[in-house]
Protein backbone atom coordinates (compact mmCIF):
# COMPACT_ATOMS: atom_id res chain seq x y z
CA UNK A 1 0.00 0.00 0.00
CA UNK A 2 2.86 2.35 0.83
CA UNK A 3 4.48 1.58 -2.54
CA UNK A 4 1.27 2.52 -4.37
CA UNK A 5 1.04 5.75 -2.37
CA UNK A 6 4.68 6.55 -3.12
CA UNK A 7 4.14 6.05 -6.85
CA UNK A 8 1.01 8.17 -6.72
CA UNK A 9 2.87 11.05 -5.04
CA UNK A 10 5.70 10.66 -7.55
CA UNK A 11 3.21 10.89 -10.42
CA UNK A 12 1.72 14.02 -8.90
CA UNK A 13 5.16 15.51 -8.54
CA UNK A 14 5.92 14.69 -12.16
CA UNK A 15 2.54 16.06 -13.32
CA UNK A 16 1.68 12.97 -15.31
CA UNK A 17 -1.63 12.23 -17.03
CA UNK A 18 -3.30 11.12 -13.78
CA UNK A 19 -2.21 14.27 -11.98
CA UNK A 20 -3.50 16.47 -14.78
CA UNK A 21 -6.84 14.68 -14.84
CA UNK A 22 -7.04 15.23 -11.09
CA UNK A 23 -6.27 18.93 -11.54
CA UNK A 24 -9.07 19.30 -14.13
CA UNK A 25 -11.48 17.52 -11.78
CA UNK A 26 -10.47 19.78 -8.89
CA UNK A 27 -10.89 22.88 -11.06
CA UNK A 28 -14.49 21.84 -11.71
CA UNK A 29 -14.94 21.27 -7.96
CA UNK A 30 -13.55 24.71 -7.08
CA UNK A 31 -16.09 26.31 -9.44
CA UNK A 32 -18.86 24.75 -7.35
CA UNK A 33 -17.16 25.94 -4.15
CA UNK A 34 -16.88 29.53 -5.39
CA UNK A 35 -20.50 29.65 -6.56
CA UNK A 36 -22.11 27.94 -3.57
CA UNK A 37 -20.02 29.03 -0.57
CA UNK A 38 -19.89 32.77 -1.20
CA UNK A 39 -17.84 34.79 1.28
CA UNK A 40 -18.62 38.55 1.18
CA UNK A 41 -15.45 40.37 0.22
CA UNK A 42 -14.09 43.74 -0.86
CA UNK A 43 -10.93 42.66 -2.67
CA UNK A 44 -8.90 39.78 -1.24
CA UNK A 45 -11.07 36.67 -1.48
CA UNK A 46 -12.55 37.69 -4.82
CA UNK A 47 -9.09 37.18 -6.34
CA UNK A 48 -9.65 33.43 -6.11
CA UNK A 49 -12.66 33.69 -8.40
CA UNK A 50 -10.72 35.81 -10.87
CA UNK A 51 -7.71 33.51 -11.17
CA UNK A 52 -9.78 30.36 -11.68
CA UNK A 53 -10.30 31.24 -15.35
CA UNK A 54 -6.61 31.32 -16.39
CA UNK A 55 -5.93 28.33 -14.14
CA UNK A 56 -8.74 26.39 -15.82
CA UNK A 57 -7.27 27.18 -19.23
CA UNK A 58 -3.82 26.14 -17.99
CA UNK A 59 -5.18 22.85 -16.64
CA UNK A 60 -6.83 22.07 -19.99
CA UNK A 61 -3.59 22.87 -21.82
CA UNK A 62 -1.72 20.52 -19.51
CA UNK A 63 -4.28 17.78 -20.12
CA UNK A 64 -4.07 18.36 -23.88
CA UNK A 65 -0.29 18.01 -23.68
CA UNK A 66 -0.62 14.70 -21.84
CA UNK A 67 -3.09 13.38 -24.42
CA UNK A 68 -1.00 14.55 -27.37
CA UNK A 69 2.16 12.94 -25.96
CA UNK A 70 0.69 9.46 -25.41
CA UNK A 71 2.67 6.64 -27.00
CA UNK A 72 -0.39 5.31 -28.79
CA UNK A 73 -0.12 8.16 -31.30
CA UNK A 74 3.28 6.85 -32.49
CA UNK A 75 1.58 3.83 -34.04
CA UNK A 76 -0.97 6.03 -35.80
CA UNK A 77 1.32 8.29 -37.81
CA UNK A 78 0.13 6.88 -41.12
CA UNK A 79 -3.49 7.51 -40.11
CA UNK A 80 -2.61 11.04 -39.00
CA UNK A 81 -0.95 11.77 -42.36
CA UNK A 82 -4.01 10.39 -44.15
CA UNK A 83 -6.34 12.59 -42.10
CA UNK A 84 -4.11 15.59 -42.70
CA UNK A 85 -4.21 15.02 -46.44
CA UNK A 86 -7.96 14.52 -46.68
CA UNK A 87 -9.02 16.90 -43.89
CA UNK A 88 -10.88 19.27 -46.29
CA UNK A 89 -13.28 16.46 -47.25
CA UNK A 90 -15.04 16.05 -43.86
CA UNK A 91 -14.91 19.81 -43.30
CA UNK A 92 -16.65 20.57 -46.58
CA UNK A 93 -19.04 17.68 -45.96
CA UNK A 94 -19.98 19.17 -42.61
CA UNK A 95 -20.58 22.53 -44.28
CA UNK A 96 -22.87 21.06 -46.94
CA UNK A 97 -24.74 18.89 -44.47
CA UNK A 98 -25.16 21.84 -42.15
CA UNK A 99 -26.60 23.85 -45.01
CA UNK A 100 -28.98 21.00 -45.72
CA UNK A 101 -30.72 21.60 -42.39
CA UNK A 102 -31.97 24.93 -43.73
CA UNK A 103 -32.33 24.07 -47.44
CA UNK A 104 -34.54 20.99 -47.11
CA UNK A 105 -37.41 22.72 -45.23
CA UNK A 106 -37.33 25.61 -47.72
CA UNK A 107 -37.54 23.24 -50.69
CA UNK A 108 -40.44 21.41 -49.04
CA UNK A 109 -42.45 24.63 -49.00
CA UNK A 110 -41.59 25.55 -52.60
CA UNK A 111 -41.99 22.18 -54.34
CA UNK A 112 -45.64 21.21 -55.09
CA UNK A 113 -47.06 18.29 -53.07
CA UNK A 114 -47.28 15.99 -56.10
CA UNK A 115 -43.53 16.35 -56.75
CA UNK A 116 -42.20 16.18 -53.19
CA UNK A 117 -41.24 12.55 -53.75
CA UNK A 118 -38.19 14.01 -55.46
CA UNK A 119 -37.00 15.26 -52.06
CA UNK A 120 -37.19 11.81 -50.44
CA UNK A 121 -33.46 11.10 -50.94
CA UNK A 122 -32.70 14.33 -49.12
CA UNK A 123 -34.70 13.30 -46.04
CA UNK A 124 -31.63 12.07 -44.18
CA UNK A 125 -29.63 15.15 -45.09
CA UNK A 126 -31.23 17.21 -42.36
CA UNK A 127 -30.50 14.51 -39.78
CA UNK A 128 -26.82 14.37 -40.69
CA UNK A 129 -26.69 18.14 -40.72
CA UNK A 130 -28.10 18.32 -37.22
CA UNK A 131 -25.42 15.89 -36.02
CA UNK A 132 -22.67 18.00 -37.56
CA UNK A 133 -24.08 21.18 -36.08
CA UNK A 134 -24.56 19.71 -32.60
CA UNK A 135 -22.36 20.14 -29.54
CA UNK A 136 -20.19 17.15 -30.54
CA UNK A 137 -18.47 19.15 -33.27
CA UNK A 138 -18.09 22.08 -30.90
CA UNK A 139 -16.41 19.85 -28.29
CA UNK A 140 -14.07 18.36 -30.92
CA UNK A 141 -13.17 21.84 -32.16
CA UNK A 142 -12.39 23.08 -28.65
CA UNK A 143 -10.32 19.98 -27.88
CA UNK A 144 -8.38 20.35 -31.13
CA UNK A 145 -7.76 24.02 -30.32
CA UNK A 146 -6.15 23.09 -27.00
CA UNK A 147 -3.98 20.43 -28.68
CA UNK A 148 -2.85 22.94 -31.33
CA UNK A 149 -2.06 25.49 -28.60
CA UNK A 150 -0.02 22.84 -26.80
CA UNK A 151 1.97 22.07 -29.95
CA UNK A 152 2.64 25.77 -30.55
CA UNK A 153 3.88 26.24 -26.98
CA UNK A 154 6.25 23.30 -27.31
CA UNK A 155 7.58 24.66 -30.59
CA UNK A 156 8.14 28.01 -28.89
CA UNK A 157 10.10 26.33 -26.07
CA UNK A 158 12.21 24.49 -28.66
CA UNK A 159 13.04 27.75 -30.39
CA UNK A 160 13.97 29.53 -27.16
CA UNK A 161 16.27 26.81 -25.75
CA UNK A 162 18.67 24.85 -27.99
CA UNK A 163 20.31 22.89 -25.17
CA UNK A 164 18.32 19.69 -24.43
CA UNK A 165 19.54 19.56 -20.81
CA UNK A 166 18.71 23.22 -20.25
CA UNK A 167 15.32 22.63 -21.80
CA UNK A 168 14.63 19.74 -19.43
CA UNK A 169 15.68 21.82 -16.44
CA UNK A 170 13.38 24.64 -17.55
CA UNK A 171 10.48 22.19 -17.96
CA UNK A 172 11.08 20.70 -14.50
CA UNK A 173 11.18 24.14 -12.89
CA UNK A 174 8.01 25.08 -14.73
CA UNK A 175 6.30 21.93 -13.41
CA UNK A 176 7.30 22.81 -9.83
CA UNK A 177 5.95 26.36 -10.22
CA UNK A 178 2.69 25.11 -11.72
CA UNK A 179 2.32 22.51 -8.97
CA UNK A 180 2.79 25.16 -6.27
CA UNK A 181 0.33 27.55 -7.93
CA UNK A 182 -2.38 24.90 -8.16
CA UNK A 183 -1.56 23.65 -4.66
CA UNK A 184 -2.00 27.08 -3.07
CA UNK A 185 -5.20 27.71 -5.03
CA UNK A 186 -6.74 24.35 -4.07
CA UNK A 187 -5.71 24.84 -0.43
CA UNK A 188 -7.55 28.18 -0.30
CA UNK A 189 -10.64 26.64 -1.88
CA UNK A 190 -10.45 23.75 0.58
CA UNK A 191 -10.47 26.24 3.46
CA UNK A 192 -13.61 27.90 2.06
CA UNK A 193 -15.31 24.52 1.58
CA UNK A 194 -14.36 23.37 5.10
CA UNK A 195 -15.60 26.68 6.51
CA UNK A 196 -19.06 26.26 4.93
CA UNK A 197 -19.68 22.51 4.69
CA UNK A 198 -19.03 21.88 8.40
CA UNK A 199 -20.97 24.94 9.53
CA UNK A 200 -24.06 23.81 11.43
CA UNK A 201 -24.97 27.25 12.81
CA UNK A 202 -28.40 28.69 11.93
CA UNK A 203 -28.55 31.36 9.26
CA UNK A 204 -28.82 34.99 10.36
CA UNK A 205 -30.88 37.43 8.29
CA UNK A 206 -29.60 40.91 7.39
CA UNK A 207 -31.35 43.63 5.42
CA UNK A 208 -29.35 45.31 2.69
CA UNK A 209 -29.66 47.07 -0.65
CA UNK A 210 -28.15 46.26 -4.00
CA UNK A 211 -25.65 48.77 -5.33
CA UNK A 212 -25.45 47.13 -8.74
CA UNK A 213 -23.83 44.27 -10.62
CA UNK A 214 -20.42 43.99 -12.24
CA UNK A 215 -19.83 41.70 -15.18
CA UNK A 216 -16.42 40.16 -15.79
CA UNK A 217 -16.04 38.25 -19.04
CA UNK A 218 -13.29 36.50 -20.94
CA UNK A 219 -13.49 35.30 -24.52
CA UNK A 220 -10.90 33.21 -26.32
CA UNK A 221 -12.03 32.37 -29.83
CA UNK A 222 -15.42 30.69 -29.57
CA UNK A 223 -14.93 29.83 -25.88
CA UNK A 224 -16.28 32.46 -23.51
CA UNK A 225 -16.64 32.77 -19.76
CA UNK A 226 -18.43 35.36 -17.68
CA UNK A 227 -19.14 35.92 -14.01
CA UNK A 228 -21.54 38.42 -12.42
CA UNK A 229 -20.70 40.10 -9.12
CA UNK A 230 -23.55 41.34 -6.93
CA UNK A 231 -22.61 44.53 -5.06
CA UNK A 232 -24.60 45.29 -1.92
CA UNK A 233 -24.33 47.57 1.09
CA UNK A 234 -22.40 46.10 3.98
CA UNK A 235 -24.11 45.66 7.34
CA UNK A 236 -20.78 45.27 9.15
CA UNK A 237 -19.10 48.35 7.68
CA UNK A 238 -21.65 51.16 7.19
CA UNK A 239 -21.03 53.29 4.13
CA UNK A 240 -19.17 50.53 2.29
CA UNK A 241 -20.25 47.88 -0.15
CA UNK A 242 -19.25 44.26 -0.51
CA UNK A 243 -19.79 41.80 -3.30
CA UNK A 244 -20.42 38.13 -3.94
CA UNK A 245 -20.90 36.01 -7.04
CA UNK A 246 -24.51 36.28 -8.25
CA UNK A 247 -26.22 32.89 -7.97
CA UNK A 248 -29.55 32.88 -9.81
CA UNK A 249 -30.70 29.47 -8.55
CA UNK A 250 -30.20 30.38 -4.89
CA UNK A 251 -31.11 34.05 -5.03
CA UNK A 252 -34.17 33.66 -7.23
CA UNK A 253 -33.40 36.28 -9.89
CA UNK A 254 -31.01 36.95 -12.75
CA UNK A 255 -28.07 39.26 -12.27
CA UNK A 256 -29.13 41.47 -15.17
CA UNK A 257 -32.44 42.12 -13.36
CA UNK A 258 -30.74 43.84 -10.42
CA UNK A 259 -31.20 47.59 -10.05
CA UNK A 260 -29.61 50.08 -7.70
CA UNK A 261 -31.49 50.29 -4.42
CA UNK A 262 -33.15 46.89 -4.79
CA UNK A 263 -33.94 45.70 -1.22
CA UNK A 264 -32.28 42.45 -0.24
CA UNK A 265 -32.63 39.92 2.54
CA UNK A 266 -29.22 38.32 2.95
CA UNK A 267 -29.09 34.98 4.79
CA UNK A 268 -25.64 34.57 6.32
CA UNK A 269 -23.98 31.84 8.34
CA UNK A 270 -20.98 32.53 10.59
CA UNK A 271 -18.78 29.78 9.16
CA UNK A 272 -16.79 27.04 10.88
CA UNK A 273 -13.59 29.11 10.69
CA UNK A 274 -15.21 32.47 11.33
CA UNK A 275 -15.58 33.43 7.65
CA UNK A 276 -19.17 34.54 7.11
CA UNK A 277 -20.66 33.08 3.94
CA UNK A 278 -23.88 33.95 2.15
CA UNK A 279 -26.48 31.23 1.77
CA UNK A 280 -28.82 33.39 -0.33
CA UNK A 281 -29.38 37.07 -1.13
CA UNK A 282 -33.05 37.23 -2.05
CA UNK A 283 -35.24 40.18 -2.95
CA UNK A 284 -37.01 41.72 0.04
CA UNK A 285 -40.50 41.62 -1.47
CA UNK A 286 -42.08 42.92 1.73
CA UNK A 287 -39.98 46.07 1.46
CA UNK A 288 -40.99 46.43 -2.19
CA UNK A 289 -44.66 46.23 -1.20
CA UNK A 290 -44.12 48.83 1.53
CA UNK A 291 -42.61 51.19 -1.05
CA UNK A 292 -45.50 50.55 -3.43
CA UNK A 293 -48.10 51.21 -0.71
CA UNK A 294 -46.39 54.49 0.17
CA UNK A 295 -46.41 55.52 -3.48
CA UNK A 296 -50.00 54.41 -4.17
CA UNK A 297 -51.80 54.34 -0.78
CA UNK A 298 -55.28 53.84 -2.25
CA UNK A 299 -54.38 50.71 -4.25
CA UNK A 300 -56.13 47.68 -2.76
CA UNK A 301 -54.13 44.76 -4.16
CA UNK A 302 -50.64 45.92 -3.00
CA UNK A 303 -51.92 46.63 0.51
CA UNK A 304 -53.61 43.22 0.75
CA UNK A 305 -50.37 41.54 -0.44
CA UNK A 306 -48.43 43.53 2.16
CA UNK A 307 -50.79 42.42 4.94
CA UNK A 308 -50.44 38.80 3.79
CA UNK A 309 -46.65 39.16 3.85
CA UNK A 310 -46.77 40.56 7.39
CA UNK A 311 -48.89 37.62 8.50
CA UNK A 312 -46.43 35.16 6.93
CA UNK A 313 -43.58 36.83 8.84
CA UNK A 314 -45.59 36.91 12.11
CA UNK A 315 -45.46 40.72 12.19
CA UNK A 316 -48.84 41.00 13.88
CA UNK A 317 -48.63 44.69 14.83
CA UNK A 318 -47.80 45.78 11.27
CA UNK A 319 -50.51 43.51 9.86
CA UNK A 320 -53.10 44.92 12.23
CA UNK A 321 -52.11 48.52 11.48
CA UNK A 322 -52.32 47.99 7.71
CA UNK A 323 -55.64 46.17 8.11
CA UNK A 324 -57.15 49.14 9.92
CA UNK A 325 -56.02 51.49 7.16
CA UNK A 326 -57.40 49.08 4.55
CA UNK A 327 -60.73 48.93 6.39
CA UNK A 328 -60.98 52.72 6.34
CA UNK A 329 -60.39 52.76 2.59
CA UNK A 330 -62.58 49.73 1.75
CA UNK A 331 -65.22 49.26 4.49
CA UNK A 332 -67.26 46.92 2.29
CA UNK A 333 -64.53 44.26 2.16
CA UNK A 334 -65.36 42.70 5.52
CA UNK A 335 -64.36 39.20 4.43
CA UNK A 336 -60.69 40.07 4.11
CA UNK A 337 -60.66 41.86 7.46
CA UNK A 338 -62.24 38.86 9.17
CA UNK A 339 -59.68 36.53 7.56
CA UNK A 340 -56.85 38.68 8.93
CA UNK A 341 -58.44 38.70 12.38
CA UNK A 342 -58.64 34.90 12.41
CA UNK A 343 -54.97 34.64 11.32
CA UNK A 344 -53.70 36.62 14.33
CA UNK A 345 -53.16 34.37 17.39
CA UNK A 346 -55.90 34.64 20.00
CA UNK A 347 -53.54 35.23 22.90
CA UNK A 348 -51.55 37.94 21.17
CA UNK A 349 -51.77 41.45 22.58
CA UNK A 350 -50.30 44.57 20.96
CA UNK A 351 -47.37 45.99 22.91
C-alpha angles and dihedrals in degrees: 000000000000090000091054090049091049092052091047092053090046090053090050090050090050092046094231127173093280092051092049092049088051091051092052090049092049091048089057089048093051090054089059090047093052093047098043105034100048116182113197108241143169101204119321107065093037088068088075091061092048097051095048091080098059090038090053090051090048092050091052091049090052091050091048090052091052092050093046092050097052115127092233090076091063090069092050101057093113090052091048091052090049092051091046091053096047098033094116090062098066091037093055090042090055090050093051093044090048090052089051090066089067100032099054096058090047092052090048090060094046101043115079116249094248091058100041090101084081089068094055094097088055093056093097093046093080091050093053090045092054090052092052092047094047128101092272092075090045091053091048091049093050092047092049090049091057092048091050090048089051092052091049092051092051091049089051091052090050091053094048098048122039096176110087093206092048089048091053091049091051091050092049092050090048090052091052092050092048091048092052093047093052091041094055092045094050091046091055091048090048089055091052092048092048090048093055107029094054094043109113096168118121118257118260119215122225129181117228143151131238116246094189143279131276121208121209116187138175126192126187111178108305093341114092135175130189137177128192121215119206112214116202138165114272119240092197097050111035114215094025133093131220131193142214135181110278110245111192096188094054100034097044100230141069120259092236089059093063118109131187111273095021106155115240137193106208117199109206134181122202096232131230091263097037096265108130112224130191118241094184139342104206131177113268096232092176090060090048090053091049090054091048092050090051090051096044107023095170095055110111103199098054092048092049090049089049092052090049090051091051090051091050090052093046091242093148098168093053091045092051093047093050091045091056091051090047091051091053091052097041110024092165094064096081094147094067092046091051091049090054091048091053091049093058112085114257095231095049117113125188113249 
